[in-house]
């Protein structure tokens, strides 16, 4: 049996900006060199706001107990569901309800915000049949 390969995403789960701090998104976007970058910006009650700077595709996954909100700041971002695709442009958002299998992709570089519970596993819960194959994310704290 082959060893699972890590996902090619850079995920930072540490809180970059504590309460009462200025959240400086442009500096993070400018410094980003990764194709798929995810940084937790701040915590708001039991949720976090994350910045995504991405180009390419994420794997199919779901979150059994958590909804996910995506909001596009810049670029073009697609959320693929099992029965349709949602095409988002700058200043548009979409909620993926808990338990819904989905995959996100950005044909060109996109900058997005995500709002989700602080305990969510960004790569998803148990792997859905669409994207079978266990792996781990490259997560940094």
C-alpha positions as a Markdown table, in Angstrom:
| # | Residue | x | y | z |
|---|---|---|---|---|
| 1 | Unk | 0.0 | 0.0 | 0.0 |
| 2 | Unk | 1.4 | 3.4 | -0.9 |
| 3 | Unk | 2.0 | 6.2 | 1.6 |
| 4 | Unk | -0.6 | 9.0 | 1.4 |
| 5 | Unk | 0.7 | 12.1 | -0.3 |
| 6 | Unk | 0.3 | 15.5 | 1.4 |
| 7 | Unk | -2.1 | 18.0 | -0.1 |
| 8 | Unk | -0.3 | 20.8 | -2.0 |
| 9 | Unk | -1.8 | 23.5 | 0.1 |
| 10 | Unk | -0.1 | 25.9 | 2.6 |
| 11 | Unk | -2.4 | 26.2 | 5.6 |
| 12 | Unk | -1.7 | 28.4 | 8.6 |
| 13 | Unk | -4.1 | 27.9 | 11.4 |
| 14 | Unk | -2.5 | 30.3 | 13.8 |
| 15 | Unk | -4.4 | 33.6 | 14.4 |
| 16 | Unk | -2.4 | 36.3 | 12.6 |
| 17 | Unk | -4.2 | 39.3 | 14.0 |
| 18 | Unk | -5.5 | 39.3 | 17.7 |
| 19 | Unk | -8.4 | 41.3 | 18.8 |
| 20 | Unk | -7.9 | 45.1 | 18.7 |
| 21 | Unk | -5.3 | 44.7 | 15.9 |
| 22 | Unk | -5.5 | 46.1 | 12.3 |
| 23 | Unk | -6.1 | 43.2 | 9.9 |
| 24 | Unk | -3.8 | 43.9 | 7.0 |
| 25 | Unk | -4.9 | 41.8 | 4.1 |
| 26 | Unk | -3.1 | 43.6 | 1.3 |
| 27 | Unk | 0.3 | 42.9 | 2.8 |
| 28 | Unk | -0.4 | 39.2 | 3.2 |
| 29 | Unk | -1.7 | 39.0 | -0.4 |
| 30 | Unk | 1.4 | 40.8 | -1.7 |
| 31 | Unk | 3.8 | 38.5 | 0.1 |
| 32 | Unk | 2.0 | 35.3 | -0.9 |
| 33 | Unk | 4.1 | 33.0 | -3.2 |
| 34 | Unk | 2.0 | 29.9 | -2.9 |
| 35 | Unk | -0.5 | 28.6 | -5.4 |
| 36 | Unk | -3.0 | 27.7 | -2.6 |
| 37 | Unk | -2.5 | 29.7 | 0.6 |
| 38 | Unk | -4.8 | 29.8 | 3.6 |
| 39 | Unk | -4.1 | 32.0 | 6.7 |
| 40 | Unk | -6.4 | 32.4 | 9.7 |
| 41 | Unk | -6.7 | 36.2 | 10.1 |
| 42 | Unk | -8.7 | 36.5 | 13.3 |
| 43 | Unk | -11.1 | 34.9 | 15.7 |
| 44 | Unk | -14.7 | 36.2 | 16.2 |
| 45 | Unk | -16.5 | 34.4 | 19.0 |
| 46 | Unk | -16.4 | 30.7 | 18.0 |
| 47 | Unk | -15.6 | 31.4 | 14.4 |
| 48 | Unk | -12.5 | 32.4 | 12.4 |
| 49 | Unk | -12.0 | 34.5 | 9.4 |
| 50 | Unk | -9.5 | 33.1 | 6.9 |
| 51 | Unk | -7.7 | 34.6 | 3.9 |
| 52 | Unk | -7.3 | 32.4 | 0.8 |
| 53 | Unk | -5.0 | 33.4 | -2.0 |
| 54 | Unk | -5.3 | 30.6 | -4.6 |
| 55 | Unk | -5.0 | 29.4 | -8.1 |
| 56 | Unk | -5.9 | 25.8 | -9.1 |
| 57 | Unk | -8.2 | 23.2 | -7.6 |
| 58 | Unk | -8.9 | 22.0 | -4.1 |
| 59 | Unk | -9.9 | 18.3 | -3.5 |
| 60 | Unk | -13.5 | 17.1 | -3.1 |
| 61 | Unk | -14.5 | 17.2 | 0.6 |
| 62 | Unk | -17.2 | 18.0 | 3.2 |
| 63 | Unk | -17.6 | 19.2 | 6.7 |
| 64 | Unk | -20.1 | 17.1 | 8.7 |
| 65 | Unk | -20.8 | 19.7 | 11.4 |
| 66 | Unk | -19.8 | 23.0 | 9.9 |
| 67 | Unk | -21.1 | 25.5 | 7.3 |
| 68 | Unk | -18.5 | 27.4 | 5.3 |
| 69 | Unk | -18.9 | 30.9 | 3.9 |
| 70 | Unk | -16.8 | 32.1 | 1.0 |
| 71 | Unk | -16.5 | 35.7 | -0.1 |
| 72 | Unk | -14.5 | 36.8 | -3.1 |
| 73 | Unk | -12.4 | 40.0 | -2.7 |
| 74 | Unk | -10.6 | 39.8 | -6.0 |
| 75 | Unk | -10.7 | 37.4 | -9.0 |
| 76 | Unk | -12.9 | 34.5 | -10.0 |
| 77 | Unk | -13.7 | 31.6 | -7.7 |
| 78 | Unk | -15.8 | 28.5 | -8.4 |
| 79 | Unk | -17.5 | 26.3 | -5.9 |
| 80 | Unk | -18.4 | 22.9 | -7.4 |
| 81 | Unk | -21.2 | 21.0 | -5.8 |
| 82 | Unk | -22.3 | 17.5 | -6.8 |
| 83 | Unk | -25.1 | 18.8 | -8.9 |
| 84 | Unk | -24.0 | 22.3 | -10.0 |
| 85 | Unk | -21.2 | 24.9 | -10.0 |
| 86 | Unk | -21.5 | 28.3 | -8.3 |
| 87 | Unk | -19.4 | 30.9 | -10.2 |
| 88 | Unk | -18.4 | 33.8 | -7.9 |
| 89 | Unk | -16.9 | 37.1 | -9.0 |
| 90 | Unk | -15.4 | 39.9 | -6.7 |
| 91 | Unk | -17.8 | 41.0 | -4.0 |
| 92 | Unk | -20.0 | 37.9 | -4.2 |
| 93 | Unk | -20.3 | 35.2 | -1.5 |
| 94 | Unk | -21.8 | 31.8 | -1.0 |
| 95 | Unk | -22.5 | 29.5 | 2.0 |
| 96 | Unk | -21.8 | 25.7 | 1.7 |
| 97 | Unk | -24.0 | 24.1 | 4.3 |
| 98 | Unk | -22.6 | 21.3 | 6.6 |
| 99 | Unk | -22.6 | 17.9 | 5.0 |
| 100 | Unk | -22.5 | 19.1 | 1.4 |
| 101 | Unk | -19.7 | 17.6 | -0.7 |
| 102 | Unk | -17.8 | 20.3 | -2.6 |
| 103 | Unk | -14.6 | 21.4 | -4.3 |
| 104 | Unk | -13.3 | 24.9 | -4.9 |
| 105 | Unk | -11.2 | 26.1 | -7.7 |
| 106 | Unk | -9.8 | 29.3 | -9.1 |
| 107 | Unk | -8.9 | 29.4 | -12.8 |
| 108 | Unk | -6.7 | 32.4 | -12.2 |
| 109 | Unk | -5.4 | 33.9 | -9.0 |
| 110 | Unk | -8.2 | 34.7 | -6.6 |
| 111 | Unk | -8.3 | 36.3 | -3.2 |
| 112 | Unk | -11.1 | 35.2 | -0.9 |
| 113 | Unk | -12.3 | 35.4 | 2.7 |
| 114 | Unk | -13.7 | 32.3 | 4.5 |
| 115 | Unk | -15.7 | 32.4 | 7.7 |
| 116 | Unk | -16.1 | 29.1 | 9.5 |
| 117 | Unk | -16.0 | 27.6 | 13.0 |
| 118 | Unk | -12.6 | 27.7 | 14.7 |
| 119 | Unk | -12.6 | 23.9 | 15.0 |
| 120 | Unk | -13.2 | 23.1 | 11.3 |
| 121 | Unk | -10.6 | 20.9 | 9.6 |
| 122 | Unk | -9.9 | 22.9 | 6.4 |
| 123 | Unk | -9.3 | 19.7 | 4.3 |
| 124 | Unk | -12.6 | 18.2 | 5.3 |
| 125 | Unk | -13.9 | 15.4 | 7.5 |
| 126 | Unk | -14.0 | 11.8 | 6.3 |
| 127 | Unk | -13.1 | 11.6 | 2.6 |
| 128 | Unk | -16.3 | 11.5 | 0.4 |
| 129 | Unk | -16.5 | 8.9 | -2.3 |
| 130 | Unk | -15.9 | 11.5 | -5.0 |
| 131 | Unk | -12.3 | 12.1 | -3.8 |
| 132 | Unk | -11.5 | 8.8 | -2.2 |
| 133 | Unk | -7.9 | 8.5 | -0.9 |
| 134 | Unk | -6.6 | 9.5 | 2.5 |
| 135 | Unk | -4.0 | 12.3 | 2.8 |
| 136 | Unk | -2.9 | 15.0 | 5.1 |
| 137 | Unk | -2.6 | 18.7 | 4.7 |
| 138 | Unk | 0.6 | 20.7 | 5.1 |
| 139 | Unk | -0.5 | 22.7 | 8.1 |
| 140 | Unk | 1.6 | 25.2 | 9.9 |
| 141 | Unk | 0.9 | 26.8 | 13.3 |
